[in-house]
Amino acid sequence: MRSDGRLYDAAMIVRRVLPNGLRVVVDKVPDVRSVAVGVWVDVGSRHENDGVFGVSHFLEHLLFKGTEKWQANDIARELDAVGGEFNAFTAKDLTGFYVRVLDDALPLGLEVLSEITQRPAFRADEVESERHVVLEEINMYDDMPDDMVHDLFASSMFGSHPLGRPVIGTRESITEMERAAVADYFSRQYTADKFVIAAAGNLDPDLFCEEVAARWTLASNPAEKPAMPVPLAPGSTVQIKEKTVEQVHVVVGVPGICRDDKRRHALSILNHVVGGGMSSRLFQEVREKRGLVYAVFSYQNLYQDAGYWAAYAGTMPDRVPETLTILAEQLDLLRHGITELEFDNAKSHIRGGLALSSEDTGSRMSRIGRSELSLGEVLTLDELVGRVDAVTLEEVNELAEELGSAERVVALLGPESAVSEDLTAPFFS
C-alpha cells in the first residue's frame, strides 16, 4: 500500500485502442522484475453451434501445437530457458492465453503470444495427436463428479443453449470435428475487434503498445454473428444424473444478474456472507456445526446477458436428506437479508483480497484484461474498492430477497440408490 493509503497509482494504467480495433491495457508496476502478458479473446463455448461443439477448447489446445514459424517443442524450450510460465484456458464466454516472464524476456513472450494467436499451423498430424489429448481430458473429467455436477446444473439453467453445455465438448463432437472446421472457426472468431492484450509488470506502456501494434496485424470482422441470446426461463427445475461414485453432489441455484449489472458488487458481498469463506453461513452450518460435508460453498457466474448464483455441497448418501434440508433453509434465510456485522466483514474481506492481488503481476494482468474484455472499462484497485464501499446494506438485502424468492434449479449427481427427485422437495416447499 502507498504511503497515502491508496493501493494504486492511477497514472500507471494505460488503455489504447489500435486502428484495427484491438484493445491494449497496461498496468505499470516498476518495483518488480516480472511481466505478465495475456491475450484475452471474446470467444468461448457459447459462440459455438451444434456442428462444432467443443471447438473453442479444442482450438485453445491446437494453438499450443505450433505455428508457421515455431514448433511446439521450440516454444516450450525457449520459455523454459528463461524461467517463463505459459498457459491458456477456455471459458464459456472467453479464451485466454498468457505468459509471465522476467522483464528482459518480454520480447520472447510477445513473439510467442502473437504467433500462436495469429498464425497457427494446424498441421494434420498435430490435430490428430491433440484430438486424443482432449479425449483423454474428457475421460479425466468423467472421473471428477464434483466438476461434472456444475455442468449438470448449467444444463438445467440454460437448457439446450450453448451456455448449458460443457466447455470441453463430448467424445462424439471432438472425434467427428474436422480440421477444416477448426481452422474456419479460428479465421472467423479470432479477429482484432475481439482481442484485448493486457500486461502488468515492469515495462514501458508506450513501448509496449508500439510492440503490440507492430506484432498483432489482425483485421476486424464486425459482420460475425453475435452469440445466441439466452432463454428467459430455466430449461428445467431438477436435473439428476446417476453415477457410481462415493458421494452425492448437489448444486442448487437461481437465475442471477448479468456481468455489467451495477449490483454485481452487492452480489459479491452477499456471496461471501453465504458461502464465500470459512466464516460463511454455509461453511459454519453445514460443515463446522454438523460435519455433513468436506466441501460446501457458493459462487456466481455472470455472463453478458445472463447469470446465476448457486451453492454446492458433496456428502455421503445417508446424509443427503439432512444436507439438502439445511441448504434449503439457508436459501430461505436470504429473504431476511444479512446482518450489519456480516456486511462489514464481507466488505473487509473483499478489500483485503484486492490488496493482496495487487502484489502479483499475474493477478493484476488478469483483472484488467478481463475487465476490459467483459465491461469495456479498467478501474484502478482504489476505484474498485470505492465501488464496493459505496454498496449499502439495504442494496445487498434487496438483492438477497430477490434471489431468495427466485425460481430454484437443482442438480443431483450420485449413486442410483441415493438420488431421486423426491430429495429436492425442501427446495420447493
VMD Tcl script that draws the C-alpha trace (Angstrom):
set ca {
  {0.00 0.00 0.00}
  {1.22 3.53 -0.78}
  {2.11 5.97 1.97}
  {-1.06 7.96 1.21}
  {-3.20 4.91 1.95}
  {-4.12 4.12 -1.65}
  {-3.49 0.74 -3.24}
  {-2.83 2.02 -6.69}
  {-1.43 4.85 -8.78}
  {-3.99 5.63 -11.49}
  {-1.29 7.13 -13.69}
  {0.25 3.65 -14.04}
  {-2.70 2.34 -16.11}
  {-2.72 2.95 -19.85}
  {-5.53 2.00 -22.22}
  {-5.29 2.25 -26.01}
  {-7.44 1.18 -28.96}
  {-5.37 0.42 -32.05}
  {-6.53 1.37 -35.58}
  {-7.58 -2.24 -36.28}
  {-9.86 -2.27 -33.21}
  {-7.57 -4.28 -30.93}
  {-7.53 -3.00 -27.35}
  {-4.42 -2.74 -25.17}
  {-4.39 -2.21 -21.40}
  {-1.17 -1.87 -19.42}
  {-0.53 -1.68 -15.69}
  {2.98 -0.44 -14.97}
  {4.49 -1.94 -11.80}
  {8.03 -0.54 -11.60}
  {9.13 -2.24 -8.38}
  {9.04 -5.84 -9.72}
  {11.13 -7.83 -12.19}
  {8.33 -9.80 -13.82}
  {5.89 -9.02 -16.61}
  {2.62 -10.88 -17.16}
  {1.02 -10.60 -20.60}
  {-2.35 -12.00 -21.55}
  {-4.27 -12.27 -24.79}
  {-7.97 -12.18 -23.96}
  {-10.30 -13.24 -26.77}
  {-14.03 -12.58 -26.68}
  {-14.79 -16.12 -27.85}
  {-15.90 -19.12 -25.82}
  {-18.12 -22.16 -25.96}
  {-21.28 -20.02 -26.00}
  {-20.30 -18.90 -29.52}
  {-20.36 -22.45 -30.89}
  {-23.11 -24.02 -32.95}
  {-24.04 -27.69 -32.88}
  {-21.62 -28.57 -35.66}
  {-18.53 -27.53 -33.68}
  {-19.46 -28.30 -30.07}
  {-16.21 -28.01 -28.05}
  {-14.23 -26.28 -30.80}
  {-13.20 -23.27 -28.65}
  {-11.42 -25.55 -26.18}
  {-10.01 -27.78 -28.92}
  {-8.69 -24.69 -30.68}
  {-7.01 -23.46 -27.49}
  {-5.12 -26.77 -27.37}
  {-4.15 -26.62 -31.04}
  {-2.68 -23.13 -30.79}
  {-0.07 -24.62 -28.46}
  {0.95 -27.14 -31.11}
  {2.97 -24.67 -33.11}
  {2.81 -22.02 -35.81}
  {4.24 -21.43 -39.24}
  {7.42 -20.25 -37.51}
  {7.52 -22.19 -34.23}
  {7.29 -25.90 -33.48}
  {5.56 -26.79 -30.21}
  {8.77 -28.06 -28.62}
  {10.56 -24.83 -29.65}
  {8.01 -22.75 -27.74}
  {8.33 -24.90 -24.64}
  {12.13 -24.94 -24.77}
  {12.54 -21.19 -25.29}
  {10.19 -20.23 -22.47}
  {11.61 -22.85 -20.12}
  {15.09 -21.46 -20.77}
  {14.11 -18.07 -19.34}
  {12.05 -19.47 -16.46}
  {8.81 -18.34 -18.04}
  {5.26 -19.52 -17.36}
  {2.92 -20.17 -20.27}
  {-0.67 -21.39 -20.21}
  {-4.19 -20.91 -21.51}
  {-7.82 -21.56 -20.61}
  {-11.21 -21.65 -22.25}
  {-14.43 -20.48 -20.60}
  {-17.98 -20.21 -21.80}
  {-17.59 -16.57 -22.78}
  {-13.86 -16.09 -23.43}
  {-10.49 -17.71 -24.12}
  {-7.23 -16.59 -22.60}
  {-3.52 -17.12 -23.30}
  {-0.82 -15.77 -21.03}
  {2.88 -15.71 -20.31}
  {4.79 -14.49 -17.26}
  {8.48 -13.79 -17.73}
  {11.28 -11.61 -16.41}
  {11.15 -8.13 -17.87}
  {14.18 -8.70 -20.12}
  {12.42 -11.70 -21.71}
  {9.30 -9.73 -22.64}
  {10.12 -9.70 -26.39}
  {10.15 -13.50 -26.37}
  {6.81 -13.65 -24.59}
  {5.24 -11.26 -27.07}
  {6.68 -13.18 -30.01}
  {5.18 -16.45 -28.79}
  {1.76 -14.98 -28.00}
  {1.50 -13.07 -31.25}
  {2.47 -16.11 -33.31}
  {0.11 -18.64 -31.73}
  {-2.89 -16.29 -31.75}
  {-2.45 -15.24 -35.38}
  {-0.59 -17.90 -37.34}
  {-1.31 -21.40 -36.02}
  {-0.14 -24.17 -38.33}
  {-2.98 -26.69 -37.82}
  {-0.72 -29.47 -39.08}
  {-2.81 -32.55 -39.78}
  {-0.74 -34.90 -37.61}
  {-0.76 -32.47 -34.70}
  {-4.53 -32.02 -34.95}
  {-4.92 -35.78 -34.63}
  {-2.50 -36.11 -31.71}
  {-4.15 -33.25 -29.83}
  {-7.58 -34.74 -30.54}
  {-6.51 -37.73 -28.46}
  {-5.25 -35.42 -25.70}
  {-8.64 -33.70 -25.50}
  {-10.40 -37.06 -25.47}
  {-8.24 -38.09 -22.52}
  {-9.16 -34.84 -20.83}
  {-12.82 -35.75 -21.30}
  {-12.10 -39.15 -19.74}
  {-10.48 -37.39 -16.78}
  {-13.46 -35.06 -16.49}
  {-15.77 -38.09 -16.27}
  {-13.85 -39.15 -13.16}
  {-14.49 -35.77 -11.46}
  {-18.14 -35.72 -10.32}
  {-17.60 -32.59 -8.24}
  {-16.87 -30.77 -11.52}
  {-19.47 -32.58 -13.58}
  {-22.35 -31.57 -11.32}
  {-21.77 -27.87 -12.12}
  {-22.21 -28.59 -15.83}
  {-25.30 -30.62 -14.97}
  {-26.65 -27.58 -13.15}
  {-25.82 -25.29 -16.08}
  {-27.69 -27.62 -18.43}
  {-30.74 -27.22 -16.21}
  {-30.39 -23.47 -16.01}
  {-29.83 -22.85 -19.73}
  {-31.32 -25.92 -21.41}
  {-30.09 -26.50 -24.95}
  {-28.43 -23.08 -25.17}
  {-24.61 -23.25 -25.57}
  {-24.20 -21.85 -22.03}
  {-25.78 -25.08 -20.83}
  {-23.14 -27.32 -22.41}
  {-19.70 -28.30 -21.08}
  {-16.85 -26.20 -22.46}
  {-14.82 -29.31 -23.19}
  {-17.28 -30.85 -25.67}
  {-18.12 -34.55 -25.91}
  {-16.32 -37.62 -27.20}
  {-18.59 -37.61 -30.23}
  {-18.16 -33.94 -31.11}
  {-14.36 -33.97 -30.70}
  {-13.97 -37.27 -32.57}
  {-16.01 -36.04 -35.52}
  {-14.63 -32.49 -35.69}
  {-12.68 -31.91 -38.89}
  {-9.51 -29.87 -39.16}
  {-11.15 -27.55 -41.70}
  {-13.96 -26.73 -39.25}
  {-11.45 -25.74 -36.56}
  {-9.46 -23.58 -38.98}
  {-12.64 -21.89 -40.22}
  {-13.77 -21.15 -36.66}
  {-10.37 -19.62 -35.93}
  {-10.43 -17.37 -39.01}
  {-13.96 -16.11 -38.22}
  {-13.63 -15.64 -34.47}
  {-10.01 -14.64 -33.81}
  {-10.27 -11.10 -35.15}
  {-8.87 -7.82 -33.85}
  {-12.19 -6.49 -32.55}
  {-12.39 -9.46 -30.15}
  {-8.87 -9.13 -28.75}
  {-7.60 -7.45 -25.61}
  {-3.86 -7.53 -24.93}
  {-3.25 -6.92 -21.22}
  {0.07 -6.57 -19.41}
  {1.22 -5.85 -15.87}
  {4.74 -5.50 -14.57}
  {7.99 -3.68 -15.10}
  {7.54 -2.30 -18.60}
  {7.16 0.97 -20.50}
  {3.47 1.28 -21.51}
  {4.16 3.37 -24.63}
  {6.82 0.99 -25.93}
  {4.60 -1.99 -25.13}
  {1.69 -0.53 -27.12}
  {4.04 0.07 -30.05}
  {5.23 -3.53 -29.87}
  {1.68 -4.84 -29.82}
  {0.70 -2.68 -32.80}
  {3.66 -3.99 -34.76}
  {3.09 -7.64 -33.89}
  {-0.71 -8.04 -33.99}
  {-1.82 -7.17 -37.52}
  {-5.23 -8.85 -37.40}
  {-8.21 -7.35 -39.16}
  {-11.63 -6.84 -37.58}
  {-14.72 -8.81 -38.54}
  {-17.78 -6.88 -37.32}
  {-20.05 -8.93 -39.61}
  {-19.60 -12.09 -37.49}
  {-22.92 -13.17 -35.99}
  {-23.38 -12.37 -32.27}
  {-23.78 -15.13 -29.72}
  {-27.20 -16.75 -29.39}
  {-29.47 -14.91 -26.88}
  {-30.11 -16.68 -23.59}
  {-33.62 -18.00 -22.87}
  {-35.53 -16.05 -20.23}
  {-36.53 -19.06 -18.11}
  {-34.52 -22.06 -16.83}
  {-34.58 -25.13 -19.04}
  {-35.66 -27.44 -16.21}
  {-36.11 -27.26 -12.45}
  {-34.42 -30.53 -11.45}
  {-31.66 -32.46 -13.20}
  {-30.48 -35.85 -11.91}
  {-27.55 -37.93 -13.11}
  {-26.86 -41.40 -11.77}
  {-23.18 -42.24 -11.45}
  {-21.26 -44.83 -9.45}
  {-19.39 -42.59 -7.02}
  {-18.92 -42.42 -3.26}
  {-20.62 -39.09 -2.61}
  {-23.77 -37.36 -3.75}
  {-23.01 -33.96 -5.26}
  {-25.61 -31.21 -5.28}
  {-25.79 -27.74 -6.79}
  {-28.78 -25.52 -6.12}
  {-29.13 -22.04 -7.51}
  {-31.26 -19.32 -9.01}
  {-31.12 -17.06 -12.07}
  {-28.98 -14.05 -11.24}
  {-27.65 -10.88 -12.81}
  {-25.56 -10.03 -15.87}
  {-21.88 -9.14 -15.68}
  {-22.45 -5.40 -16.25}
  {-25.26 -5.13 -13.69}
  {-24.43 -2.40 -11.17}
  {-25.50 -4.79 -8.40}
  {-22.56 -7.12 -9.08}
  {-20.62 -5.66 -6.15}
  {-23.61 -6.22 -3.87}
  {-23.71 -9.81 -5.11}
  {-20.03 -10.28 -4.27}
  {-20.72 -9.15 -0.72}
  {-23.77 -11.40 -0.41}
  {-21.94 -14.38 -1.88}
  {-19.12 -14.05 0.65}
  {-21.61 -13.99 3.53}
  {-23.48 -17.06 2.34}
  {-20.73 -19.34 1.08}
  {-17.56 -17.48 0.20}
  {-15.23 -18.44 3.03}
  {-14.65 -20.30 6.28}
  {-16.79 -17.84 8.25}
  {-19.69 -18.08 5.79}
  {-23.12 -19.32 6.73}
  {-22.89 -22.47 4.65}
  {-19.42 -23.45 5.88}
  {-20.37 -22.90 9.52}
  {-23.82 -24.53 9.39}
  {-23.20 -27.48 7.09}
  {-19.59 -28.38 7.80}
  {-18.46 -26.97 11.14}
  {-21.62 -27.43 13.23}
  {-22.95 -30.65 11.72}
  {-19.96 -32.27 10.00}
  {-22.04 -33.25 6.98}
  {-19.57 -32.34 4.24}
  {-15.97 -31.59 3.46}
  {-16.69 -29.09 0.68}
  {-19.51 -26.56 0.66}
  {-19.52 -23.13 -0.94}
  {-21.48 -20.67 -3.05}
  {-20.45 -18.96 -6.27}
  {-21.64 -16.69 -9.06}
  {-21.36 -16.88 -12.85}
  {-22.10 -13.67 -14.70}
  {-22.35 -13.52 -18.48}
  {-23.10 -10.76 -20.97}
  {-26.85 -11.33 -20.94}
  {-27.48 -13.82 -18.13}
  {-26.13 -15.12 -14.89}
  {-26.80 -17.28 -11.87}
  {-25.90 -17.69 -8.23}
  {-25.51 -21.19 -6.82}
  {-24.34 -23.28 -3.88}
  {-22.53 -26.64 -3.92}
  {-22.18 -29.44 -1.37}
  {-20.89 -33.00 -1.53}
  {-21.94 -35.57 1.07}
  {-22.38 -39.29 1.71}
  {-25.67 -40.88 0.55}
  {-27.11 -41.34 4.06}
  {-26.57 -37.64 4.80}
  {-28.23 -36.28 1.68}
  {-31.69 -35.54 3.14}
  {-30.29 -33.55 6.08}
  {-27.78 -31.71 3.88}
  {-30.41 -30.67 1.35}
  {-32.77 -29.55 4.10}
  {-30.13 -27.26 5.57}
  {-29.22 -25.86 2.14}
  {-32.90 -25.11 1.55}
  {-33.16 -23.40 4.95}
  {-30.16 -21.23 4.13}
  {-31.71 -20.20 0.81}
  {-34.94 -19.32 2.61}
  {-32.98 -17.17 5.06}
  {-31.81 -14.99 2.17}
  {-35.27 -13.42 2.14}
  {-34.48 -11.92 5.55}
  {-31.18 -10.42 4.38}
  {-27.83 -10.28 6.15}
  {-26.72 -8.52 9.31}
  {-24.68 -5.35 9.53}
  {-21.79 -7.32 11.05}
  {-21.82 -9.81 8.17}
  {-21.98 -6.91 5.73}
  {-18.99 -5.12 7.27}
  {-16.91 -8.31 7.50}
  {-17.60 -9.19 3.86}
  {-16.53 -5.73 2.71}
  {-13.31 -6.02 4.71}
  {-12.61 -9.42 3.16}
  {-13.07 -8.06 -0.37}
  {-10.80 -5.10 0.35}
  {-8.14 -7.45 1.70}
  {-8.35 -9.72 -1.31}
  {-7.92 -6.80 -3.67}
  {-4.91 -5.56 -1.72}
  {-3.26 -8.99 -1.83}
  {-3.93 -9.32 -5.56}
  {-2.02 -6.09 -6.16}
  {1.20 -7.85 -5.15}
  {1.11 -10.30 -8.08}
  {1.61 -9.23 -11.70}
  {-0.39 -12.18 -12.98}
  {-3.40 -11.21 -10.89}
  {-3.12 -7.58 -11.93}
  {-2.92 -8.50 -15.60}
  {-5.87 -10.87 -15.31}
  {-8.04 -8.28 -13.58}
  {-7.52 -5.51 -16.13}
  {-7.72 -7.85 -19.12}
  {-10.96 -9.46 -18.01}
  {-12.44 -6.08 -17.04}
  {-11.67 -4.52 -20.42}
  {-12.98 -7.53 -22.33}
  {-16.15 -8.01 -20.27}
  {-17.05 -4.48 -19.20}
  {-15.17 -2.18 -21.56}
  {-13.55 -0.35 -18.65}
  {-10.50 -0.67 -16.44}
  {-10.72 0.53 -12.88}
  {-7.82 1.01 -10.54}
  {-7.99 -1.04 -7.37}
  {-8.83 2.12 -5.44}
  {-11.73 2.82 -7.79}
  {-12.91 -0.76 -7.42}
  {-12.67 -0.57 -3.63}
  {-14.63 2.68 -3.84}
  {-17.46 0.96 -5.69}
  {-17.55 -1.84 -3.13}
  {-17.55 0.70 -0.29}
  {-20.44 2.55 -1.93}
  {-22.71 -0.51 -1.67}
  {-25.25 -0.18 1.13}
  {-26.67 -2.87 3.39}
  {-30.11 -2.08 2.01}
  {-28.93 -2.78 -1.54}
  {-27.48 -6.15 -0.53}
  {-30.65 -7.12 1.32}
  {-32.87 -6.14 -1.60}
  {-30.81 -8.43 -3.82}
  {-30.84 -11.16 -1.18}
  {-34.63 -11.06 -1.02}
  {-34.82 -11.21 -4.82}
  {-32.53 -14.23 -5.07}
  {-34.10 -15.97 -2.09}
  {-37.53 -15.68 -3.74}
  {-36.43 -16.67 -7.26}
  {-37.25 -19.93 -9.01}
  {-34.78 -22.59 -7.90}
  {-32.86 -25.05 -10.02}
  {-31.30 -28.22 -8.55}
  {-28.77 -30.71 -9.92}
  {-28.02 -34.00 -8.16}
  {-25.29 -36.44 -9.14}
  {-24.61 -39.68 -7.30}
  {-25.30 -43.41 -6.96}
  {-28.60 -44.65 -8.33}
  {-29.85 -45.63 -4.89}
  {-29.10 -42.20 -3.42}
  {-30.51 -39.68 -5.90}
  {-34.13 -39.00 -6.72}
  {-36.35 -36.04 -7.42}
  {-38.14 -36.58 -4.10}
  {-34.99 -35.47 -2.27}
  {-35.25 -31.99 -3.77}
  {-38.64 -31.30 -2.13}
  {-37.19 -29.00 0.58}
  {-36.13 -26.53 -2.10}
  {-39.66 -26.13 -3.43}
  {-41.83 -26.33 -0.31}
}
mol new
graphics top color blue
foreach p $ca { graphics top sphere $p radius 0.5 }
foreach p [lrange $ca 0 end-1] q [lrange $ca 1 end] { graphics top cylinder $p $q radius 0.2 }
display resetview
